[in-house]
């Protein structure tokens, strides 16, 4: 039989645990209701639908996934169909969101650089007494320099350690998804650092000296993107979640994942997890209150993670090992099926929430922002309305409207028009002539007016988002001048610079600072610890570097003009650095540069090079002169041959004499036979009289005409 006092202690512990749980559930309900009442969920749903190309006019005709549709449309309920009108959705929201997020990600997440760093804090100034104690000003300066050098090495080592943790948690991929959320619905949520078990395999030698390939597990800090639909901050936090008292995160687990939690270390209540597995997924409570566009499977368990300050006495009564005697302490709790499966002290001693929220464009009094989808929502509606009106007008104006008078009926009883159709004029009709019973009306076309509205909407999209379409690769024309291009780049990057600064202030600095605190608290290697500060230096500079790169490309054209005195080698080096390339790979080696410089400074080599260049120019001139003379001789020969052929054709008897003259002049007869054999019995026709006063009749030599006509000789 159980002692009475033990039973009493168990009842008191259960009662305390239940009160603690009820307090958590009340805070969760408050967070859910606060976010729902802010109206941000409705805006997120609208932004998600516009990104998918869905609105009220075409929702019934979309074949979208359940994840992008409200639950009432995903259940297969009967849908009311409206009139037959155009429901086309000319989606510019998706390309603008994708282009904006991709551009920001490429600039803030370079492959060869990072947007942060660690550096030692400046040493405090020493007073005269401290300087004298060290040994004077020189000794104090030497000691300070040595301290700074040691701290710099330690800062670089810790920076490498943090960077390794980020790489293992796929930092770039998670941050890209995080930025995409911010561009699409206005807000992105990033979590970290949080303890994560890393499983891997290593090679090591056993006691017998044999090499083994064994599995190892370790707990390391990690970061990941959180779906904004699953994050619920304190409604009283204002525009910064860290000003609130708590945060809630919702996560869905399968049955297999829940059973794996039974083997995980970290103070999980195994008995409560087993009860939750036996109960199955819960379908009541907070799920209905938080139901939005997200849809989960009915076999998924709902897990809620709490971070906030709790009563210290309650935490001690629940078995949490706490050394401090404070009334309020940072803690975290995990609920599954509204069962408390874990409660522990916060991982970080300072109790900072392991979450960062990035607002694409901030809102006063709210941690949630406004994304690109919301910015161009009005423009998207204008574009949809004008496009649908244009399509409707095109359909109406493409064929005339037919009016049929009284007393005219189709023979087949079908009033649809077609070729060769027979119509009957009934007796007693209004028209005595069938031609008078039909009339046609053509709806006026307003395509030009609608296209003007569409062009206006596309221009407004660029002005509203602050991102010219040309810089996104979507459409648009580039300016014709260097100054115009530079002005457009500056205007486009102004929005990105603002976003980069928000990324520095609200994501990079606090996120890396928590990693630093983690290393200072849990890292066993004391050599990497020190008084460091987070240096957020690169985000804004990366945006500027992108704009500068475009300007350098345009400035390369000016390097050819000597009056600007631009060093082409230095300009090329900056261009290569902008493309993440090492300029030394393309430049002369020191040996090659020395040889080239020596060749330029040696007078003999210079003279030899000048002489060779002059010889080359002279040879080229002679070749050109020979070509010209050869062309002239060829023309003269062709003209003489033409005249000879004409004379032979008119007088075939002279062919033999021509061959004899050609042979006597040293020519070789290729065919052997006379050029034109004499024809017996055929009399040659007398030459036609010359009627041209400018041409002499029967010149003694055919070359006379050539030289007079071509070279302009004296007649």
C-alpha positions in Angstrom: 0.0 0.0 0.0 1.4 3.4 -1.0 2.1 5.7 1.9 -0.3 8.6 2.3 2.4 11.3 2.1 3.8 9.9 -1.2 0.3 10.0 -2.6 -0.1 13.6 -1.5 3.2 14.6 -3.1 2.2 13.0 -6.4 -1.1 14.7 -6.3 0.5 18.1 -5.6 3.1 17.5 -8.4 0.3 16.5 -10.8 -1.7 19.6 -9.8 1.3 21.8 -10.2 2.1 20.3 -13.6 -1.5 20.8 -14.7 -1.5 24.4 -13.6 1.7 25.0 -15.5 0.2 23.3 -18.6 -3.0 25.4 -18.3 -0.9 28.5 -18.2 0.9 27.5 -21.3 -2.3 26.7 -23.1 -3.7 30.1 -22.2 -0.7 31.8 -23.7 -0.9 29.8 -26.8 -4.6 30.7 -27.2 -3.7 34.3 -26.7 -1.0 34.2 -29.4 -3.2 32.4 -31.9 -6.1 34.9 -31.3 -3.7 37.8 -31.5 -2.3 36.9 -34.9 -5.8 36.1 -36.2 -7.2 39.3 -35.0 -4.5 41.4 -36.6 -5.8 40.5 -40.0 -2.3 39.5 -41.3 -3.5 35.9 -42.0 -6.1 37.1 -44.5 -3.4 39.2 -46.2 -1.1 36.2 -46.3 -3.8 34.1 -47.9 -4.5 36.8 -50.5 -0.8 37.1 -51.3 -0.3 33.4 -51.6 -3.3 33.2 -54.0 -2.0 36.0 -56.2 1.4 34.3 -56.3 -0.3 31.2 -57.5 -2.5 33.2 -60.0 -5.8 32.8 -58.1 -8.5 35.3 -57.4 -12.3 35.3 -56.9 -13.0 35.3 -60.6 -10.9 32.2 -61.5 -10.7 30.2 -58.2 -13.3 27.7 -59.4 -11.3 27.0 -62.6 -7.9 26.6 -61.0 -6.3 23.3 -60.6 -4.1 24.3 -57.7 -2.8 22.2 -54.9 -4.5 22.1 -51.5 -1.6 23.9 -49.9 -2.4 27.1 -51.9 -6.2 26.9 -51.5 -8.6 27.5 -48.6 -9.9 24.4 -47.1 -13.4 25.0 -48.3 -12.1 24.7 -51.9 -10.0 21.7 -51.2 -12.8 19.6 -49.8 -14.4 19.0 -53.2 -17.6 21.0 -52.4 -19.9 22.0 -55.3 -18.8 25.4 -56.8 -21.1 28.0 -58.2 -20.2 29.0 -61.7 -20.8 32.5 -62.9 -21.4 33.8 -66.4 -19.2 32.9 -69.3 -16.6 35.6 -69.0 -12.9 35.7 -69.4 -11.1 34.6 -66.2 -7.5 35.0 -67.5 -5.0 35.9 -64.8 -2.0 37.7 -66.3 0.4 36.9 -63.5 3.1 39.4 -62.9 3.2 38.8 -59.2 5.2 35.5 -59.4 8.0 36.9 -61.7 8.4 40.0 -59.6 8.5 38.0 -56.4 10.9 35.4 -57.8 13.2 38.0 -59.5 13.3 40.2 -56.3 14.1 37.3 -53.9 16.7 35.8 -56.3 18.4 39.2 -56.7 18.5 39.8 -53.0 19.7 36.3 -52.2 22.5 36.5 -54.8 23.8 39.7 -53.3 23.4 38.8 -49.6 24.7 35.2 -49.9 27.9 35.3 -52.0 29.7 32.0 -52.5 33.1 33.4 -51.7 32.3 35.8 -48.9 30.2 36.2 -45.8 28.1 39.1 -44.6 29.5 39.0 -41.1 32.7 38.6 -39.2 34.2 38.6 -35.6 36.8 41.0 -34.4 38.2 41.8 -30.9 36.7 44.7 -29.1 39.0 47.7 -28.6 41.1 47.5 -25.4 40.1 50.1 -22.8 42.5 53.0 -22.2 45.0 52.6 -19.4 45.5 55.3 -16.7 48.9 56.4 -15.6 49.1 54.1 -12.7 48.4 51.0 -14.8 51.0 52.1 -17.4 53.6 52.6 -14.6 52.8 49.2 -13.1 53.3 47.4 -16.5 56.7 49.1 -17.0 56.1 52.3 -18.9 54.4 53.4 -22.1 56.6 51.2 -24.3 55.9 48.1 -22.4 52.2 48.9 -22.2 52.0 49.4 -26.0 53.9 46.1 -26.5 51.5 44.3 -24.2 48.5 45.8 -25.9 49.8 44.8 -29.3 50.4 41.2 -28.2 46.9 41.0 -26.7 45.3 42.3 -29.8 47.3 39.8 -31.9 46.2 36.9 -29.7 42.6 38.1 -29.7 42.6 38.4 -33.5 43.8 34.8 -34.0 41.1 33.6 -31.5 38.4 35.6 -33.3 39.3 34.1 -36.6 39.2 30.6 -35.1 35.8 31.2 -33.6 34.6 32.7 -36.8 35.7 29.5 -38.6 33.9 27.4 -36.0 30.6 29.3 -36.4 30.9 29.2 -40.2 31.4 25.4 -40.0 28.1 25.1 -38.0 26.3 27.2 -40.5 27.6 25.2 -43.5 26.5 21.9 -41.8 23.0 23.3 -41.3 22.8 24.4 -45.0 22.7 28.1 -44.1 22.5 29.4 -47.7 19.6 27.1 -48.6 17.6 27.9 -45.5 18.2 31.7 -45.8 17.2 31.6 -49.4 13.8 30.1 -48.5 13.6 32.6 -45.7 14.1 35.5 -48.1 11.5 34.0 -50.5 8.9 34.0 -47.7 9.7 37.7 -47.0 9.3 38.6 -50.7 6.1 36.6 -51.2 4.0 37.4 -48.0 6.2 40.1 -46.5 7.7 38.2 -43.5 10.3 35.4 -43.1 11.2 33.5 -39.9 14.6 32.1 -39.2 15.4 29.9 -36.2 18.8 29.4 -34.7 20.8 28.4 -33.0 19.0 25.3 -31.6 20.5 22.0 -30.6 20.4 19.4 -33.4 21.8 15.9 -33.4 24.3 15.4 -36.2 24.8 11.8 -37.3 27.9 10.8 -39.2 30.6 8.3 -39.6 34.3 8.5 -38.8 37.4 6.3 -39.3 39.3 5.4 -36.2 41.4 2.6 -34.7 40.0 0.2 -32.1 41.9 -1.2 -29.1 43.4 -3.9 -31.3 44.8 -1.3 -33.8 42.3 -2.2 -36.5 40.7 0.6 -38.6 36.9 0.9 -38.1 34.3 2.9 -39.8 31.9 3.8 -37.0 28.8 6.0 -36.6 29.0 8.9 -34.2 26.4 11.4 -33.0 27.0 14.9 -31.7 24.8 17.9 -30.6 25.7 21.0 -32.6 24.0 24.3 -33.1 22.0 24.7 -36.3 19.7 27.1 -38.1 16.6 26.5 -40.2 13.8 28.4 -41.9 10.4 28.4 -40.2 7.1 28.6 -42.1 5.5 32.0 -41.0 2.2 30.2 -40.8 3.6 28.1 -37.9 5.1 31.0 -35.9 3.0 32.9 -33.2 4.7 35.7 -31.3 3.4 37.5 -28.3 0.7 39.9 -29.5 2.2 42.7 -27.3 5.6 42.5 -28.9 5.1 45.5 -31.2 7.4 45.6 -34.2 10.1 43.3 -32.6 9.4 39.8 -31.4 12.2 40.1 -28.8 10.2 42.7 -26.9 7.5 40.2 -26.2 7.2 37.7 -23.3 7.0 34.5 -25.3 6.9 32.8 -28.7 5.2 29.7 -30.0 6.3 27.5 -32.9 4.0 24.8 -34.5 5.5 21.8 -36.2 3.9 18.7 -37.7 5.4 15.2 -37.0 4.6 11.8 -38.4 4.2 8.8 -36.2 7.7 7.6 -37.0 9.2 10.9 -36.0 7.3 10.9 -32.8 8.5 7.4 -31.9 12.1 8.5 -32.6 11.7 11.1 -29.9 11.6 8.3 -27.4 15.3 7.6 -28.0 16.4 11.3 -28.0 18.2 12.6 -25.0 17.2 16.0 -23.5 14.7 15.3 -20.8 11.6 14.2 -22.8 8.8 12.6 -20.8 8.6 9.2 -22.3 5.3 8.3 -20.6 3.6 11.4 -22.0 4.9 10.7 -25.5 3.6 7.1 -25.3 0.2 8.4 -24.3 0.2 10.8 -27.2 1.1 8.0 -29.6 -1.8 5.9 -28.3 -4.2 8.8 -28.6 -3.3 9.5 -32.2 -3.2 12.9 -33.8 -5.4 15.5 -32.1 -8.1 17.1 -34.3 -9.4 19.7 -31.8 -8.2 22.6 -29.8 -5.8 25.1 -31.3 -5.8 23.5 -34.8 -9.2 24.8 -35.6 -8.4 28.2 -34.2 -5.2 28.5 -36.3 -6.6 27.0 -39.4 -5.6 28.9 -42.5 -4.6 27.9 -46.0 -2.1 25.4 -44.8 -3.4 21.8 -44.9 -1.9 18.9 -43.1 -2.5 15.2 -43.2 -4.9 13.7 -40.8 -2.1 11.3 -39.5 0.3 14.1 -38.5 0.8 15.0 -34.9 0.8 18.7 -33.9 3.8 19.7 -31.7 4.1 23.2 -30.1 7.4 24.6 -28.9 7.3 27.4 -26.3 10.0 29.9 -25.5 9.6 32.5 -22.7 10.0 33.4 -19.1 8.4 31.2 -16.4 8.0 31.2 -12.7 11.2 29.8 -11.1 9.4 28.0 -8.3 7.2 26.2 -10.8 10.2 25.1 -12.8 12.0 23.7 -9.8 8.8 21.9 -8.7 8.7 20.3 -12.2 12.2 19.0 -11.9 14.2 21.6 -13.8 17.7 21.9 -12.5 18.1 25.6 -11.7 20.9 27.1 -9.7 19.7 30.7 -9.6 17.2 31.9 -7.0 15.4 34.2 -9.4 11.6 34.6 -9.7 11.5 34.5 -13.5 13.7 32.4 -15.6 13.9 31.7 -19.4 12.6 28.3 -20.3 11.3 26.2 -23.1 8.5 23.7 -23.2 7.2 21.1 -25.8 3.5 20.1 -26.1 2.1 17.2 -28.2 -1.6 16.6 -28.1 -1.8 19.3 -25.4 0.5 17.1 -23.3 3.6 18.5 -21.7 6.4 16.2 -22.9 9.3 18.4 -22.1 10.2 21.5 -19.9 13.7 22.8 -19.5 15.7 25.9 -19.0 16.5 27.9 -22.1 19.5 26.8 -24.0 21.1 30.3 -23.8 21.5 31.8 -20.4 20.4 35.2 -21.5 17.0 33.8 -22.6 16.9 35.3 -26.1 14.3 33.8 -28.4 16.0 31.7 -31.1 14.0 33.4 -33.9 14.5 36.3 -36.2 11.8 37.9 -38.4 12.7 39.7 -41.6 10.0 42.2 -42.9 10.4 43.0 -46.6 8.8 46.4 -45.8 8.1 47.2 -42.2 4.8 48.0 -40.7 4.4 50.2 -37.6 3.4 48.3 -34.5 3.6 44.8 -36.1 6.5 42.4 -36.5 5.0 41.3 -39.9 5.9 43.1 -43.1 4.6 43.8 -46.5 6.0 41.8 -49.4 6.1 42.3 -53.2 2.8 40.5 -53.6 1.1 43.0 -51.4 2.9 46.0 -53.1 1.6 45.2 -56.5 -1.7 43.8 -55.5 -3.6 46.8 -56.8 -1.6 46.8 -60.1 -2.3 43.1 -60.5 -6.0 43.7 -60.1 -5.9 46.5 -62.7 -4.0 44.3 -65.1 -6.5 41.4 -64.6 -9.5 43.6 -65.1 -8.2 45.3 -68.3 -7.0 42.0 -69.7 -10.3 40.3 -69.1 -12.2 43.2 -70.5 -10.0 43.1 -73.6 -10.5 39.4 -74.1 -14.3 39.8 -73.6 -14.4 42.6 -76.1 -12.3 40.7 -78.6 -14.8 37.8 -78.4 -17.8 40.0 -78.9 -16.3 42.1 -81.7 -14.9 39.2 -83.6 -18.4 38.2 -85.1 -21.5 40.3 -85.7 -24.6 40.1 -83.5 -27.5 38.7 -85.6 -31.1 40.1 -85.1 -33.9 38.0 -86.4 -37.3 39.5 -87.1 -40.7 38.1 -86.2 -41.9 35.3 -88.4 -38.6 33.8 -89.5 -37.8 30.3 -88.2 -35.0 27.8 -89.0 -36.1 24.7 -90.8 -34.1 22.5 -88.4 -35.4 24.3 -85.3 -31.9 25.4 -84.3 -31.2 29.1 -84.3 -27.4 28.6 -84.5 -26.0 30.2 -87.6 -24.0 28.1 -90.1 -23.3 28.1 -93.8 -26.1 26.8 -96.1 -28.8 27.0 -93.4 -32.4 27.1 -94.6 -34.8 29.6 -93.0 -38.6 29.7 -93.4 -40.6 32.9 -93.6 -43.8 32.2 -91.8 -47.1 33.6 -93.0 -48.2 36.7 -91.1 -44.6 37.8 -90.2 -43.5 41.3 -89.9 -41.3 41.1 -93.0 -42.3 40.3 -96.5 -38.7 40.0 -97.6 -36.4 37.6 -95.8 -33.5 40.0 -96.2 -35.4 42.5 -94.1 -35.9 40.0 -91.4 -32.2 39.7 -90.6 -29.8 42.4 -89.4 -26.3 42.4 -88.1 -24.7 44.6 -85.4 -20.9 44.6 -84.8 -19.7 45.4 -81.3 -17.0 48.2 -81.4 -13.5 47.1 -80.7 -11.6 48.8 -77.8 -8.4 46.8 -78.0 -6.2 49.9 -78.2 -7.7 51.5 -75.1 -7.3 48.3 -73.1 -3.7 47.9 -74.2 -3.0 51.4 -73.0 -4.3 50.5 -69.5 -2.2 47.3 -69.5 0.9 49.3 -70.4 0.1 51.7 -67.6 -0.3 48.9 -65.1 3.1 47.4 -66.1 4.8 50.7 -65.6 3.1 51.2 -62.3 4.4 47.7 -61.2 8.0 48.9 -61.7 7.4 52.2 -59.8 5.5 50.5 -56.9 8.2 47.9 -56.3 11.2 50.1 -57.0 12.6 47.4 -59.3 12.9 48.2 -63.0 11.9 45.3 -65.1 15.0 45.6 -67.2 17.2 44.9 -64.2 15.2 41.8 -63.5 15.5 40.4 -67.0 11.7 40.6 -67.4 11.2 43.4 -69.9 12.0 47.0 -70.6 14.6 49.0 -72.4 18.0 50.0 -71.2 19.0 53.7 -71.2 21.1 54.8 -74.1 23.7 56.7 -72.1 26.1 55.7 -69.3 24.7 58.3 -67.0 21.1 57.1 -67.6 22.2 53.5 -66.8 24.0 54.6 -63.7 20.9 56.6 -62.5 18.7 53.6 -63.1 21.0 51.3 -61.2 21.1 53.7 -58.2 17.4 54.0 -58.1 16.9 50.2 -58.3 19.5 49.4 -55.7 18.1 52.0 -53.2 15.3 49.6 -52.3 17.8 46.7 -52.0 20.1 48.7 -49.8 17.3 49.4 -47.4 16.4 45.7 -47.4 20.1 44.8 -46.9 20.3 47.1 -43.9 17.2 45.5 -42.4 18.8 42.1 -43.0 21.9 43.3 -41.1 20.0 44.7 -38.1 17.2 42.2 -37.7 18.8 38.9 -38.9 22.6 38.8 -39.2 23.7 40.7 -36.1 21.3 39.0 -33.5 21.6 35.5 -35.2 25.5 35.5 -35.2 25.5 37.0 -31.7 23.5 34.0 -30.4 26.0 31.7 -32.1 28.8 33.5 -30.3 27.0 33.2 -27.0 26.5 29.5 -27.7 30.2 29.0 -28.3 31.2 31.0 -25.2 28.8 28.8 -23.1 29.3 25.3 -24.5 32.6 25.2 -26.5 35.3 23.2 -24.8 38.2 24.8 -26.6 39.0 27.9 -24.5 41.6 29.1 -27.0 38.9 30.4 -29.4 37.1 32.4 -26.7 37.5 36.1 -26.1 36.0 39.5 -25.9 34.7 39.7 -29.5 32.0 41.7 -31.2 30.0 40.9 -34.3 31.0 43.0 -37.3 28.1 43.1 -39.8 30.0 44.7 -42.7 29.0 43.0 -45.9 25.3 43.1 -46.7 25.1 46.7 -47.7 28.5 46.5 -49.3 27.5 43.6 -51.4 24.6 45.6 -52.9 27.0 48.4 -53.6 29.5 46.0 -55.1 26.8 44.8 -57.6 26.0 48.3 -58.7 29.7 49.2 -58.9 30.4 46.2 -61.1 27.8 47.4 -63.6 29.4 50.8 -63.6 32.9 49.4 -64.1 31.8 47.5 -67.2 30.5 50.8 -68.7 33.7 52.6 -67.7 35.9 50.1 -69.5 34.9 51.9 -72.8 36.5 55.1 -71.4 39.8 53.4 -70.7 40.7 53.6 -74.4 40.8 57.4 -74.3 44.2 58.5 -72.9 42.8 61.8 -71.6 41.0 60.0 -68.8 44.3 58.5 -67.6 42.6 55.2 -66.6 44.9 52.2 -65.9 43.5 49.3 -67.8 45.3 46.7 -65.7 43.8 48.1 -62.4 40.4 48.4 -64.0 40.5 44.8 -65.1 41.6 43.7 -61.6 38.5 45.3 -60.1 36.3 43.7 -62.8 37.7 40.3 -62.0 37.2 40.7 -58.3 33.6 41.7 -58.9 33.1 38.4 -60.7 34.7 36.4 -57.8 37.8 35.8 -59.9 41.5 36.1 -59.1 43.0 38.7 -61.4 46.5 37.2 -61.0 45.3 34.2 -63.0 45.1 36.3 -66.1 48.0 38.8 -65.6 51.7 38.4 -66.5 53.9 36.5 -64.1 56.8 38.5 -62.6 59.2 36.8 -65.0 57.0 37.6 -68.0 56.5 41.2 -66.9 60.2 41.6 -66.4 61.0 40.3 -69.9 58.3 42.5 -71.4 59.6 45.5 -69.6 63.2 44.7 -70.6 62.2 44.4 -74.2 60.5 47.8 -74.1 63.5 49.5 -72.4 66.3 47.8 -74.6 67.2 50.3 -77.4 68.6 47.5 -79.7 65.5 45.3 -79.2 63.3 48.3 -79.7 65.1 49.3 -82.9 65.0 45.8 -84.1 61.2 45.6 -83.4 60.8 49.0 -85.2 62.9 47.7 -88.2 60.9 44.5 -88.4 57.6 46.4 -88.2 58.8 48.8 -91.0 59.9 45.8 -93.2 56.5 44.2 -92.6 54.8 47.4 -93.7 57.0 47.7 -96.8 56.4 44.1 -97.8 52.7 44.6 -97.3 52.7 47.7 -99.5 54.6 45.9 -102.3 52.2 43.0 -102.2 49.3 45.4 -102.5 51.0 47.2 -105.4 51.6 43.9 -107.2 48.0 42.9 -106.7 46.9 46.2 -108.3 49.2 45.8 -111.3 48.2 42.2 -111.8 44.5 43.3 -111.8 45.2 46.0 -114.4 47.1 43.6 -116.7 44.3 41.0 -116.4 41.7 43.6 -117.4 43.8 44.7 -120.4 44.3 41.1 -121.5 40.6 40.3 -121.1 39.7 43.4 -123.2 42.2 42.4 -126.0 41.0 38.8 -126.0 37.4 40.0 -126.2 38.2 42.2 -129.3 40.2 39.3 -130.9 37.4 36.9 -130.3 34.9 39.3 -131.9 37.1 39.7 -135.0 37.5 35.9 -135.4 33.8 35.5 -135.1 33.2 38.0 -137.8 36.1 36.7 -140.0 36.8 33.0 -139.3 39.6 32.9 -142.0 42.0 34.8 -139.7 41.9 32.1 -136.9 45.0 30.4 -138.3 46.9 33.6 -138.4 46.0 34.4 -134.8 47.3 31.1 -133.7 50.5 31.6 -135.6 51.0 35.1 -134.0 50.3 33.6 -130.5 52.9 30.9 -131.1 55.5 33.3 -132.4 55.0 35.5 -129.4 56.0 32.6 -127.1 52.4 31.4 -126.3 51.6 27.8 -125.9 48.7 26.4 -127.9 46.8 24.3 -125.4 44.3 22.5 -127.7 46.4 22.3 -130.9 43.6 23.0 -133.3 42.8 26.4 -134.7 40.8 28.6 -132.3 38.0 28.8 -134.9 38.4 26.6 -138.0 37.7 28.2 -141.4 34.3 27.4 -142.8 34.2 26.6 -146.5 31.6 28.1 -148.6 30.7 30.7 -146.1 31.4 34.3 -146.8 32.1 36.6 -144.0 29.8 39.5 -143.6 31.2 42.9 -144.0 31.6 44.8 -140.8 28.8 47.1 -139.8 29.5 50.8 -140.4 30.7 52.7 -137.4 28.3 55.4 -136.5 29.8 56.3 -133.1 31.8 59.6 -133.5 33.8 58.9 -130.3 35.2 55.6 -131.4 37.7 55.4 -134.4 36.7 52.9 -137.1 38.9 49.8 -137.4 41.7 50.8 -135.0 45.1 49.4 -136.0 45.7 47.9 -132.6 42.9 46.9 -130.1 45.0 48.2 -127.2 44.5 51.7 -128.6 40.8 51.6 -127.5 41.7 50.1 -124.1 44.3 52.7 -123.3 42.2 55.6 -124.5 39.1 54.4 -122.7 40.6 53.2 -119.4 43.9 55.0 -118.8 42.8 58.2 -120.5 45.6 58.4 -123.1 45.8 61.1 -125.7 43.6 60.3 -128.7 
